[in-house]
Amino acid sequence: MRKEVKSNRELWDALTPVHVKSEFYDLEGFKKGLCSLNSIEVDELGDVKGKSLLHLQCHFGMDTLAWARRGARVTGMDFSEPAIEKAQALAAELDLEANFLCCDLYDLPEHLKQTYDIVFTSGGVLCWLPDLPAWARVIAKMLKPGGLFYLREFHPFQYCFDDHEGVKEARLHYPYFNSGEALCFPGGEDGDYADPTTVVNKDSHEWPYSLSKVISALLDAGLKLETFREFPWTTYPALPFLEKEGEERWVLPNYPGGFPLMFSLKATR
């Protein structure tokens, strides 16, 4: 395992207990029946009853189990052992049938021999992947012929803006086109997205990708792009100057028509 991924895994190992207790994830509400899935995901994927669904980078399994509640036969994977242990415990507590696996995403075909009707991933996942073409090839291997891959993700253009605390207007700060090297964000400086009062002394390594690299990786892996959508709003206030609009939307103020802040796509094998 490359050192950046190892560091990221240690970060997520440390963050898992923080997230389990956070208001952001609202685990107690989920246990009482609240759905953790975004309405876009539910609307675009539609009826999953009876279908096999593989959830990549599932964290501690709330969204995976949300699909199980909707009738899917689910498997979730993540590289964090504490997260998978919590996912397994949560499934048992809620009496939901689900399989959870801890491994590196790129090794997934060595651990799972079956293929799936749906491969699902969502919300801030691509930046943790050092090799996008290999990621796409794993997806292709895990799909049944005719199977569907679904992704809802924050738009890479959003990551170009200055996101430092106190910034009050949209201004470009990070490059859109990247050399392929990870950006390193030192630990011990900023609070966690789910709990700003928690600061973890673990470095974060993130790989930015242009939208063309995401789509090209899937096409090169043999998948067929079925739908692609861009949204002028996002489901998480990743930038300090975004304003809330409605229940689950944040927008850029003072920009008629807006900028792309999120996208979704479907691709089939």
N, C-alpha and C positions, 0 to 999 in steps of 0.2 A: 504494500500500500504506500503510495507516494506521501511524502511528509505533510503536504498541504491537506490532503484528505484525512490523514490521521489526526491532524490538529482540529479539523472541522468535526470529526467524530467525537473527540474529547469535549469540544464546545457543546455539541448537542447532547452528549451524555450528561453534562452539567446543567443544561437548560431544561431537560425533561421534567424533573421534579418541580421546577419553577413554573413551567407551563401547566402542569397538572393542577396546581393550586391557584392559577391566575384567573382573574375575572375575564380576561380576554378570551380564553377558551371555554369558560363557563361549563366545566365538566359536570357540576351538579345539575345545571339546567338540562344538559344532554341526557343525563341519567333519568330525568323526569319526562323525557320525550321530545325535547327541542331538537331540531335538525341542524347539524353543523354545516351542511352543504350550502353553497351559495345558490341563489335562485337560478342563475344562469346555467350552472352545471345540471341542476335538476331539469330545467326546461329543455336544454339542448340534448342531453342524453336520453331523456324520456323514460319509458317503461323498461326497467331492467329485471323484472321478475323472472326468475328461473335461469337467468344468464350467469355465466361464470365471469367474474370481474377480478382483475389483478390491479392492485393499487400500488404504484411505485412511490417510494419516499413517503411512507404513510405516517411518519412520526409515531404518536402513541395511539393511533388507530381510530380516532373519533369519526373521521369521514368514511373510513373503511366500514365501520359498523353502521354508519348512517345508510350506506348502500345495502348492507345486510337487512336493515329494517325495511327497506324498499323491495326486498325479495331476491336480491342478487346472492349468488354463491361466491363469497369473497375470500381473497387472499391478499394480505398486506405485507409489504417488505420495507425494511429500513436498515440503515447501517448502525444504528444506535441500540445496543443491547438493553439499556434501561427503558428505552421507549418501547421496544417490542415486548419486554416483560410486562410493562404497564398495559399495553394493548391486549395481551393474552389474559391478564387479570380482569380487565374491563369487560371483555367478551364473556368470561365466565360469570362475572357478577351480574351482567344483564341477560344471561342465558341466551346469547346470540351465537349462532354457528359461524365460525370464522377461523381461518388459518393465518398465522403470522410467522414471518421468517426474518431472521437477522442475518444479513450478509451484505457485501459490497454489491451495488447494482450491476456492475459489469460482470460479476460472477453468477448472476441470477440463473442463466440457462444451465449451469452445472448443478443447481440445487432443485430446480423445478423442471420436470420432464413433460408436464402437460402444457397445453396451449389454451388460450382463453378467448371468449367472445368479445370481451372489452378489456383494454388496458387503459387505466385512468391515472392522471397525475395533474396536480393543480396547485397554484398559488405560491410563488416564490421558490420553485424547485430547480430551475435550470441553472441558476448561478452557482450551484454547488457541484456542478458536473464538469470535470476537467476535459472530457472527450465527448463532444456532442455526436459525431458520426458513430462512435461505438455505442452510445446511448440509443440511437435510432435503430441500430442493428439488433440490440437486445429486444426492443419493442417488436420489431418484425419477427424475431424468433418466438416470442411469447404469444403472438396472435394466431388464432385459427385462420385458415383460408377464408377470406371474407370478413374477418374480425375487424373491430373498430378501435382505433386509438383516439382518445380524447384528451385535450390539453386546454386548460384555462390558466393564463399566466399574465403577470404584469409585463407591460410593454417595454421592450428594451430602450425605447426613447425616453421613458420615464427615468431610467437610471442615469441619464445624461445631466440631469439637473443637480444643482448644489443642494445637498440634503443636510447640511450642518445646522445645528440648533441655532435659532435666532434669525435664520434667513427668511425674509418676508416677501420675496417675489421670485418668480421663475427666472433663473439665470443658468446658462450652461456652465458645467464644471468638469464633467467626465467625458472622454471621447466615446462616440458611438461605435466606431470601428476600433477593435482592440487587437493587439499583437498575438493574443492567445495566452499570454501570461496572466496568472491570477493577481488580482488586487488584494493586498493584505491590509486588514483593518486590525490594529493592535487591540488586544483584550485589556480590560481594566479601565477603559476610557468612557464608553457610552453605556447607557442602560439598555436592557433587553426590550425588543419590540412588544412583548406580551406583558412585561412588568418593568417600566422604566426605572424603578427603584433598585432593581437587581443588576449588578455589574459583575460579569464573569471574567476572570483573568485568563481567558483563552483567546488566542488569535483566530480571526475569521479570514478565510481565503475564498474569494469569489471570482468566478469567471464570467465576464460580460459577453453577450453574443448579440450580433445584429439579427434582425428578423429573417433576413435572407439565409443566414447560416442555419437557423432552426428549420426552416422549410426545406432547404437543400439537403440537410442531413436526413430528413424523413424520406424525401424523394429518392435519394441515392440508396437508401436501404430497401427500396422496392415498394414503398407505400404510395398510395394514390390519395392526393389531397381532395377531400370532398367538400368541405366548407371552411371558410376563414372569415373571421369577424374582428374588427377593431372597435374599441369603445373609448369615448372621450371622458370617461370616468373610471374610477378604480374602487375596489372593495376595501382598501386599507390605506390609511393616510401616511404613506411612506415619506412624503415631503412635508416640511413644516408649514408651508403656505397653502396647502390644500384646504378647501372648505367643504363641510359636510352638506350633502343634499339628499334628503330622504333617509331611509333606514340603513342602507348599506352602500351608499355612494359618496365618494369624495371627488371634487372637481377642481380644476384650475380656475380661480376667479379672474374676472376681467378679460377673458379671452373668448369672444363670441365664436361658437363653433368648436372651441376647445382643441386640445392636442390628444394624440393617442396615448392612453394611460394603461390600457389592458387589451388583451386579445384572446381569442379562443379559436381552436381548429379541430376538425375531425379528419382522420385519414384512415383508409382501409388497406388491408393486405390483399 
